[in-house]
Amino acid sequence: MPDKVIDMWAPIVPAAEIIDDLCAGFPSEQLRYLEVFTKTPVTAEQFNAYAESLRRSDDDILAQLDAAGICQSLITGFDERSTCGVTFVHNESVAALAARHPDRFIPFAGADIMGGDAALDQFGHWITDRGFRGLSLRPFMIGRPASDSAYFPYYAKCVELGVPLSIHTSANWTRTRPSDLGHPRHIDDVACRFPELTIVMSHGGYPWVLEACLIAWKHPNVYLELAAHRPKYFAAPGAGWEALMRFGQNTIRDKVLYGTGAFLLNLPHRQLCDEMRALPLDPGTLEQWLWRNAARLLGLSDVD
């Protein structure tokens, strides 16, 4: 099945536990984020009503994934309590969904990296005792770039445990955190310091796509993930993705991963995946981007 998909960034799945988390702990910084797109102030109450409208049963969620050809999805916790006051998505909620459907969801852990030794120990627990498959971090919500030494114990722990890091590498739309926190140059620094660490640059490094592509080319264990962008724009002139379409079909063909970010884009999974399938790529390259690269990175043997 050449057009199947491993969704490498689907953190907000509208299952009951995760919707409950969103309503209880949506960061105020991200309300400002939403204002950029809605062009109007968004209150916590308005967001909660919106989140509730998205609540779906597991059967409905799986049906949407099946319709899009998505065989597995990466879901993750987000824990930035020390830097923004709330835990956005609890790891326990992610664990519950993954436990109900272990063949469909790949759990990554959030970690409060400013939470001291206890938080680092807790991250280890999620990997070694609860079967989580990696770490997910958002520097723009932590308030420090990926190259900051506060992250180093977590990078070392990922190497020790043999799990990948998925890290926000892109501009952000908050109005309190500078976009430079997500610049891919910080990943270059991390990869030099931790060459054994597998790093997934989430969101394609946009708008610094050329730099992100060259960093993925330079470092054997650095990958480029494309989530939360409309695939139809990857080949659109002037949209800023020219480097992806140039290098992604040759030098970093085996480094590109697709994630939908469907919740953030507020579009159906099937529409986004079909936009990927419509890109002017040869079938082999498309297959690499949609699932083969992800399967290799995650060590999956049941999707070939």
N, C-alpha and C positions, 0 to 999 in steps of 0.2 A: 504493500500500500504506500506508494511514493509520496502522497500528499498528507500523510498523518503529521501530527504536531506534538512536540513536547513543549508545553508552555512554561518558559523559564522565568516568568514573573507574573504571577496571578495572586498577589498577596491578599487582596480583599475579595474573598469568596463570600457571597451573601448567605451563608449558613447561619443558623440561629445564634450560636455562640459568638461569632465574629460580629454580627450586627449588634448584639448586646454590648460588645466591647466598644464599637464605634460610638454608640449612643452614650456610653458612660465615660469615655475618655478621649474624645476627639480634640487634638491640640489646638489651642486658640490660634497659633501661628498658621495652621493650615486653613482656618476659616478665612484669613486674609488671602491665602493661596487661591481659594475658590473665587474670591472677588475678582481676581484678574480675568477669570474666564466668564463669570456671569455678569460682570460689569455692574454689580450692585452689591451692597453689604449683605453678608450672610450671617445670621445669628446661629447660635448653638441650637436653638429650638427648631429653626428652619432646617438645619442640617439633619437633626435627629428625625424629623418628619420624612425627609428625603430618604435617609438610611432605612427607616422602617418600611418605606414603599418598595424597597429592593429586596426585602427578606424573602427567601425562597426555601422550599423543602430540598432535602438532598436529592430526591428523585428529579426535581426540576433542574437543579444544578447539573447533574450528570447528563440529563437529556440535552442541555445546551452544549456541553462539552462534546458529546457524541455527535451532535449535528455539525460541529466545526471540525471533526476529525481529531480532537485533542485526546490523546491517550493518557497523558499524565500532566499534572500541573504542579509547579513549585508554589507552595504557600508558606507564609512566614509570620512570625511575631515581630512586633516593633516595640522596643522598650527603651524609652528615652526619659525615664522619670526624673533622673537627676538634672537634666538640662531643660526639660519643658514641663515638668510637673505631673505628667500622666504616662501610663503605659497604654499606648495606642491599641495594639493588638496583643493579647496575652498568649504566651507560648502554650499555656494549658488549653486554650481554645483551638489553637492550631493542632495540638496533639489529639484532641477529641475528634476533629474532622478526619484527620489522617488515620486514626484508629478504626473509624467506621468504614473507610474506603482506602485501605493501604495500597491497593493496586492502582489508584488514580491520583493520589496526592503525595507530594514529596515535601516533608516538613523541614523548614529552616528555622533556626532560633533567632529571636531578637535578643539583644544583650545591652544592659545599662552600663556602658563601659566606664562611666564615671562613678560607678557604685562600689568600687573597692574590690578587695579580694573575694568577698562573698559573691559578688556578681560574676566574677570569673569562674569561681567554683560552680556556680549555678549553670553557667553556660556549659561547662564540662558535663554536668549531670544530664542536660538535655541531649547531648550527643551520646554519651556512653551508656546511660541508663534508660533513656526514652526513645532512642532510635532516630533522633533528628539527623539530617544529612548535611547541614552546613550552617553558616552564620550569615545574617543579613544586617547591614548597618546603613544609616543615613547621616552622613557628616553634616548636612545642612540643619538637621534637627539636634545634633549633638553640639554643634557650634565650633567644631574643630576640623581642619582638613584631614584627609586620610593619612597624611604623612606625620601627623602629630604623634609624639611618643606615647600618649595615653592609650593609643590603639595597640601598641606593640605586644603586650601580653596576650591579647586576643589573637593576633596574627600568629604568634608562636604556638598558641594552643591549637589553632587550626592545623598548623603543620604537624604538631605532635599527634593529633587525632586523625589526620589524613582526610580532612573535610575542606570543601571550598568556601570562599568568602564571596558573597554577592554584595556589592557596595554601590550606592547611588553615585553616579559619575555623570553629571549633567548640570545645567542651570536649574535653579529652583524658583518657584513663584511666590514664596513668602515675601513679605516686605520688611522682615526683621533680620534675615540671614543672607549674607552676600552670596551670589552665585559662584564666586570663585572657590567656595568650599567644595564644590563638585568638579573642579577642573581636573582633566585626566593627567596633568603633569604631576599631581600628587600621587597617582597610581604608579607612575614611572619611578618615583622615589621609593615607594613601598616595595615594588618588585625588585629593585636593586638591593634593598636591605633584606628581603625575604624571598629569595629566588625559588624556594620550594613551595611557596604559598600559591595555590590556585585561586586566581582572582577573576571574578566576573564583573566587568564594568557595566553597571546597569544603566539603561537608557541611552546607550550608544555614545556617551561623551558629548552629546549635542549641547551647544552648537560648535564644539571644538572637535568635530568628527575626524578631521585629518589627523590631528594629534592623537586621538584615541586609536585610530587605525594603525598608526606607526608604532604606538606603544604595544598594541597587540602583536604586531609583526616582530618587534624587538624582543619581547619576553616570551619564552616558551609556554609559560603557565598563565598568561593573561588572555582573557576572552572579551568579546564585545557583544553585549545583549541589547536588543533593540526595542524593548517594551515601552509602552505608553506613548508611542508615536504612530500616526496613521501610515501604514505601509504604502499606500498609494502615493505618498509624497517622496518615498525613497528615490524614485526615478524621475521626479518632477524637476525640471530645470529651475535653478535658483533657490531650491528649498534647503540647500546646505548639506545634502547627503551624497554629493558627487564622489567623495573619497570612498565611501562605503561601496558604491556601485563599481568603482574602479578596482580597489584592492580586495574587496570582499569576494570577487570572482576568481582571484588567483592567489596572491601572497598570503591572505588571511582567510581563505575559503574555509579552512577547518577551524576557524576561531569565532565565527559568527553564530549567535544563538538568537532564537526568536522568543519573545514573550508578548502576550497580548496587552496587559494592563487594561483589560476591558472595563473594569470598574471605574478607573480614572477617566477613561475616554467616554464612558457611558454609551458604548456601542456593543452590539452582539458579538460574541466570540466568532461566530461563523462569518460575519461580514469582514472582520479584521483578518481572519485566516484566508479568506478568499481573496482579499486584496494582496496578501503575500503571494498566493499562488498565481496571481495575474502579473507579477513583476516580470520584466524581460530578463529572466535568468534561465540558463540551461537546466534541464531536469536534475542533473547531478548536483549542481550548486544549490538549487532550491531544497533538495532533500537534505543536504548537509546543514543548511541554515534552519530548516524546520524541525529536524529531530536527530539526525545522526551525530552532529557535534555534541549536542546535549547528552545523548545516550552515552557517548564515550566519556565525557567529562564526569558524569554521575556514576559511571560504572554499571550501567543498566544492561542486562543481557536478555530481558524478556520483551524487548520492543523491536528486535531485528526481524 
